[in-house]
Amino acid sequence: MEDKIQEAKSHPAIKASPLGGGGGIQVFAPATVANVVCGFDVLGFAVNEPGDEVIMRVTNKPGITISKITGDDGRLPMDPAKNTVSVSVQHYLNSIGRTDLGLDIELHKRMPIGSGLGSSSASTVAGLYAIKTLLGDDTDPINLLPFAMKGEEMACGHGHADNVAPALFGGFVLIRSYEPLDVVRLPHPEGLYCAIVFPDVDVPTREARQIIRKNIQMKDAVTQWGNIAGLVSGLFMNDIDLIGRSMKDILVEPVRSMLIPDFYKMREMAMELGAVSFGISGSGPSVFAFARDEDTANRITEKLQKHLTEISIGSNAYVSTINDKGPRVIG
């Protein structure tokens, strides 16, 4: 994939698939960390786990059905007109002139909903990658991004790309512009580990967006620009110290951190254990830290989970390098 991806455009209609009724595929798509502290709506990266799985089968009856959803505690709609996976797949089929196709979808949630780890994005990307693969569509994956953003718009009311782009492409991603859509895949240090802890508290994405300040002072904007530039420079220069110094957010984190129990206490603990940086994943409540090695990342998650247990909050934890592969076929 080229580093710079130009504006996505609809590609020509794909010829009829050779698959008959019953042909199918199983796809995994990864969780993502969006914003990356200072890069609100423009930065994100993929991790190895957790993630979601979609099983998609071709049927003989035109139209999309959802036959099974697991791992959601009954929270997600089975109606294909209201589910992010089927909606984004339908947009894709419309764009290539394949509304004649019949599909059955199973969605298996392998990650918590409302975690701040791109749960809806992982599901949507898995579905789009599945249909792309089923149809033998070998065009650039950038063509799927606008359809994935449609799923995000349905899920949280805002079609941002900082979760779906890294889930789709893998790696560390910068959304330079939305109009026109311009996405840049960034390099990153190979030995950088991400320690993630998801506290079992509810922070809905829509509500988390509504509390963000609409007006900011110029001096704060300048500070934020400097931090984003420093983070991107650190990624290119393989400078982990510069990455750590740059991951500071004075615009969004001060507000959203109020929704996360003991956020600043957890940050203090992580930094004392050797974290490079610490912040909120997406809209929260998940928090994450960069670490220089796997042992440090594991110590951070263990310490934070122990603290959350002490204040009667359950949690899940994950340790991962940055996932450069994105979605993959697993069956």
C-alpha positions as CSV (number, residue, x, y, z in Angstrom):
1,M,0.0,0.0,0.0
2,E,1.3,3.5,-0.8
3,D,1.9,5.7,2.1
4,K,-0.4,8.4,0.7
5,I,-3.9,7.2,-0.2
6,Q,-5.8,9.6,-2.4
7,E,-9.6,10.2,-2.3
8,A,-11.6,7.0,-2.4
9,K,-13.8,6.6,-5.5
10,S,-16.3,3.9,-6.4
11,H,-14.7,1.2,-8.5
12,P,-16.3,-0.6,-11.5
13,A,-18.9,-3.2,-10.9
14,I,-17.5,-6.7,-10.3
15,K,-18.5,-9.6,-12.4
16,A,-20.9,-12.1,-11.0
17,S,-19.3,-14.3,-8.3
18,P,-18.8,-17.9,-9.2
19,L,-20.0,-18.9,-5.7
20,G,-23.3,-20.7,-5.5
21,G,-25.5,-21.0,-2.4
22,G,-23.6,-22.1,0.6
23,G,-20.2,-20.6,-0.3
24,G,-18.8,-18.8,2.7
25,I,-15.9,-17.3,4.6
26,Q,-14.9,-16.4,8.2
27,V,-13.0,-13.2,8.8
28,F,-11.4,-11.6,11.9
29,A,-10.9,-7.8,12.2
30,P,-8.9,-6.2,15.0
31,A,-9.7,-3.7,17.7
32,T,-8.1,-0.3,17.4
33,V,-7.0,2.6,19.6
34,A,-8.2,5.9,18.2
35,N,-7.1,9.5,18.9
36,V,-3.8,8.2,20.4
37,V,-4.1,10.9,23.1
38,C,-3.4,14.1,21.1
39,G,-4.8,13.1,17.7
40,F,-8.6,13.5,18.1
41,D,-10.4,12.0,15.1
42,V,-7.2,11.9,13.0
43,L,-4.9,9.2,14.5
44,G,-5.4,5.5,15.3
45,F,-3.7,2.1,15.3
46,A,-4.7,-1.5,15.2
47,V,-3.8,-4.1,17.9
48,N,-3.6,-7.9,17.7
49,E,-6.4,-8.6,20.2
50,P,-9.2,-8.4,20.9
51,G,-11.3,-8.3,17.7
52,D,-14.5,-9.5,16.1
53,E,-15.4,-12.3,13.7
54,V,-17.9,-12.4,10.8
55,I,-19.0,-15.5,9.0
56,M,-20.6,-14.7,5.7
57,R,-22.3,-17.2,3.4
58,V,-23.8,-16.8,-0.1
59,T,-27.5,-17.7,-0.3
60,N,-29.8,-18.3,-3.2
61,K,-32.3,-15.5,-2.2
62,P,-31.3,-11.9,-2.9
63,G,-30.8,-9.7,0.0
64,I,-28.9,-9.7,3.3
65,T,-30.0,-11.6,6.5
66,I,-28.4,-11.8,9.9
67,S,-28.9,-15.3,11.3
68,K,-26.8,-15.1,14.5
69,I,-25.1,-12.7,16.8
70,T,-23.1,-13.9,19.8
71,G,-21.2,-12.1,22.5
72,D,-23.4,-9.0,22.6
73,D,-25.8,-9.9,25.4
74,G,-28.7,-9.2,23.0
75,R,-27.7,-5.6,22.5
76,L,-27.2,-5.5,18.7
77,P,-30.0,-5.5,16.2
78,M,-30.7,-8.5,14.0
79,D,-32.5,-6.3,11.5
80,P,-30.1,-5.9,8.5
81,A,-31.3,-2.3,8.0
82,K,-30.1,-1.4,11.5
83,N,-26.8,-3.4,12.0
84,T,-23.6,-1.7,11.1
85,V,-22.1,-4.8,9.4
86,S,-25.0,-5.4,7.0
87,V,-25.6,-1.7,6.3
88,S,-22.0,-1.1,5.2
89,V,-22.0,-4.3,3.2
90,Q,-25.3,-3.2,1.5
91,H,-23.7,0.1,0.6
92,Y,-20.7,-1.7,-0.9
93,L,-23.0,-4.0,-3.0
94,N,-25.0,-1.1,-4.2
95,S,-21.8,0.6,-5.4
96,I,-20.7,-2.4,-7.5
97,G,-24.1,-3.3,-8.9
98,R,-24.5,-6.5,-7.1
99,T,-27.9,-6.0,-5.4
100,D,-28.9,-9.5,-6.8
101,L,-26.6,-11.2,-4.3
102,G,-27.9,-13.1,-1.3
103,L,-25.9,-13.1,1.9
104,D,-26.3,-14.5,5.4
105,I,-24.2,-13.0,8.1
106,E,-23.1,-14.3,11.5
107,L,-21.5,-11.8,13.8
108,H,-19.4,-13.1,16.7
109,K,-18.4,-10.3,19.2
110,R,-15.0,-11.3,20.6
111,M,-14.5,-7.9,22.2
112,P,-16.6,-5.8,24.6
113,I,-19.2,-3.3,23.3
114,G,-18.7,0.3,24.3
115,S,-15.1,-0.3,25.3
116,G,-13.5,2.6,23.3
117,L,-11.6,-0.1,21.3
118,G,-13.5,0.3,18.0
119,S,-16.0,-2.5,18.6
120,S,-18.4,-1.4,15.8
121,S,-15.4,-0.7,13.5
122,A,-14.0,-4.3,13.9
123,S,-17.4,-5.8,13.1
124,T,-17.9,-3.5,10.1
125,V,-14.5,-4.1,8.7
126,A,-14.8,-7.9,9.1
127,G,-18.0,-7.8,7.1
128,L,-16.6,-5.6,4.3
129,Y,-13.4,-7.7,4.1
130,A,-15.5,-10.8,3.9
131,I,-17.6,-9.7,1.0
132,K,-14.6,-8.2,-0.8
133,T,-12.9,-11.6,-0.5
134,L,-15.9,-13.6,-1.4
135,L,-16.3,-11.6,-4.7
136,G,-12.7,-11.8,-5.6
137,D,-12.4,-8.0,-5.4
138,D,-8.7,-7.3,-5.7
139,T,-9.0,-3.5,-5.8
140,D,-7.2,-1.3,-3.3
141,P,-8.8,-1.7,0.2
142,I,-9.1,2.1,0.3
143,N,-12.3,1.5,-1.7
144,L,-13.9,0.0,1.4
145,L,-13.2,2.9,3.7
146,P,-16.2,5.1,2.8
147,F,-18.5,2.1,3.4
148,A,-16.9,1.4,6.7
149,M,-17.4,5.0,7.7
150,K,-21.1,4.6,6.9
151,G,-21.2,1.9,9.6
152,E,-19.5,4.3,12.1
153,E,-22.0,7.0,11.3
154,M,-24.8,4.6,12.2
155,A,-23.0,3.3,15.3
156,C,-22.1,6.7,16.9
157,G,-23.6,9.4,14.8
158,H,-20.3,10.5,13.3
159,G,-18.6,8.9,10.3
160,H,-15.0,9.3,11.5
161,A,-12.2,7.0,10.2
162,D,-9.7,6.8,13.1
163,N,-11.0,3.4,14.1
164,V,-12.1,1.9,10.8
165,A,-9.0,3.0,8.8
166,P,-6.5,1.2,11.1
167,A,-8.8,-1.8,11.4
168,L,-9.0,-2.0,7.6
169,F,-5.4,-1.3,6.7
170,G,-3.6,-2.4,9.9
171,G,-0.8,-0.4,11.4
172,F,-0.7,3.3,12.5
173,V,-2.9,5.6,10.5
174,L,-3.3,9.3,10.1
175,I,-6.4,10.8,8.5
176,R,-5.0,14.0,7.0
177,S,-8.3,15.1,5.6
178,Y,-11.9,14.0,5.3
179,E,-12.9,16.2,2.4
180,P,-11.3,14.9,0.2
181,L,-10.6,11.6,2.1
182,D,-6.8,11.4,2.5
183,V,-5.3,8.7,4.6
184,V,-1.6,8.2,5.4
185,R,-0.1,5.0,6.9
186,L,2.6,5.9,9.3
187,P,5.7,3.8,10.3
188,H,6.2,2.9,14.0
189,P,8.9,1.4,16.2
190,E,8.7,-2.4,15.9
191,G,9.3,-3.0,19.6
192,L,6.5,-0.8,20.8
193,Y,4.0,-2.6,23.0
194,C,0.5,-1.5,23.9
195,A,-1.0,-2.3,27.3
196,I,-4.8,-1.9,27.3
197,V,-7.2,-2.0,30.3
198,F,-11.0,-1.9,29.8
199,P,-12.8,-0.9,33.1
200,D,-16.3,-2.3,33.3
201,V,-18.0,1.0,33.3
202,D,-20.3,2.6,30.7
203,V,-19.1,5.5,28.5
204,P,-21.3,5.7,25.4
205,T,-19.5,7.2,22.4
206,R,-22.3,9.7,21.5
207,E,-22.4,11.1,25.0
208,A,-18.6,11.3,25.2
209,R,-18.5,13.4,22.1
210,Q,-21.2,15.8,23.3
211,I,-19.2,16.9,26.3
212,I,-16.1,18.0,24.3
213,R,-15.5,21.8,24.2
214,K,-16.7,23.4,21.0
215,N,-14.4,26.5,21.3
216,I,-10.7,26.5,22.3
217,Q,-8.1,29.1,22.9
218,M,-5.4,29.6,20.2
219,K,-2.6,28.9,22.6
220,D,-4.2,25.5,23.4
221,A,-4.6,24.7,19.7
222,V,-0.9,25.5,19.1
223,T,0.1,23.2,21.9
224,Q,-2.0,20.4,20.5
225,W,-0.6,20.9,17.0
226,G,2.9,20.7,18.3
227,N,2.1,17.5,20.2
228,I,0.6,15.8,17.1
229,A,3.5,16.9,14.9
230,G,5.9,15.6,17.6
231,L,4.1,12.2,17.8
232,V,4.2,11.8,14.0
233,S,7.8,12.8,13.9
234,G,8.7,10.3,16.7
235,L,7.0,7.5,14.7
236,F,9.0,8.4,11.6
237,M,12.3,8.8,13.5
238,N,11.8,5.7,15.6
239,D,12.2,7.9,18.6
240,I,10.2,6.4,21.5
241,D,11.2,9.3,23.9
242,L,9.8,11.8,21.5
243,I,6.6,9.8,21.1
244,G,6.2,9.8,24.9
245,R,6.8,13.5,25.3
246,S,4.3,14.3,22.5
247,M,1.4,12.2,23.8
248,K,-0.3,14.9,25.8
249,D,-3.8,16.1,25.3
250,I,-5.0,19.4,26.7
251,L,-8.3,19.6,24.7
252,V,-10.2,16.4,25.0
253,E,-8.7,14.3,27.8
254,P,-9.4,16.7,30.6
255,V,-13.1,16.4,30.0
256,R,-13.4,12.7,29.1
257,S,-11.1,11.6,31.9
258,M,-13.9,12.6,34.3
259,L,-15.9,9.7,33.0
260,I,-13.2,7.1,33.9
261,P,-12.8,6.2,37.5
262,D,-9.3,7.0,38.9
263,F,-8.0,7.9,35.5
264,Y,-5.1,10.1,36.8
265,K,-4.3,7.6,39.5
266,M,-4.0,4.9,36.8
267,R,-1.8,7.1,34.7
268,E,0.5,7.7,37.7
269,M,0.8,4.0,38.3
270,A,1.5,3.2,34.7
271,M,4.2,5.9,34.4
272,E,5.9,4.7,37.6
273,L,6.1,1.2,36.1
274,G,7.9,2.5,33.0
275,A,5.2,3.4,30.6
276,V,6.2,5.6,27.7
277,S,2.8,7.3,27.7
278,F,-0.7,6.8,29.0
279,G,-4.1,7.9,27.7
280,I,-7.7,7.2,26.8
281,S,-8.5,4.8,24.0
282,G,-11.1,6.4,21.7
283,S,-13.9,7.8,23.8
284,G,-13.1,5.4,26.7
285,P,-13.5,3.9,29.2
286,S,-10.5,1.8,28.0
287,V,-7.1,3.3,28.8
288,F,-3.8,2.3,27.2
289,A,-0.1,2.8,27.7
290,F,2.8,2.4,25.3
291,A,5.7,0.4,26.7
292,R,9.2,-0.5,25.4
293,D,8.8,-4.2,26.1
294,E,6.2,-6.9,26.8
295,D,7.2,-7.5,30.4
296,T,6.6,-3.8,31.2
297,A,3.3,-3.8,29.4
298,N,2.2,-6.9,31.4
299,R,3.2,-5.3,34.7
300,I,1.1,-2.2,33.8
301,T,-2.0,-4.2,33.0
302,E,-1.6,-6.3,36.2
303,K,-1.2,-3.2,38.4
304,L,-4.1,-1.3,36.9
305,Q,-6.4,-4.3,37.1
306,K,-5.5,-4.9,40.7
307,H,-6.3,-1.3,41.5
308,L,-9.6,-1.4,39.7
309,T,-10.5,-4.6,41.6
310,E,-9.7,-2.8,44.9
311,I,-12.3,-0.1,44.0
312,S,-14.9,-2.8,43.0
313,I,-14.6,-2.4,39.3
314,G,-14.1,-5.4,37.0
315,S,-11.9,-5.1,33.9
316,N,-10.4,-6.8,30.9
317,A,-6.8,-6.4,29.8
318,Y,-4.8,-7.0,26.6
319,V,-1.2,-6.7,25.7
320,S,-0.2,-6.4,22.0
321,T,2.3,-5.0,19.5
322,I,0.8,-2.8,16.8
323,N,-1.0,-5.0,14.3
324,D,0.2,-4.3,10.8
325,K,-2.0,-6.8,9.0
326,G,-5.5,-5.7,9.7
327,P,-8.3,-8.1,8.9
328,R,-7.6,-11.7,7.9
329,V,-9.4,-14.8,6.7
330,I,-9.5,-17.4,9.4
331,G,-11.9,-20.0,7.9
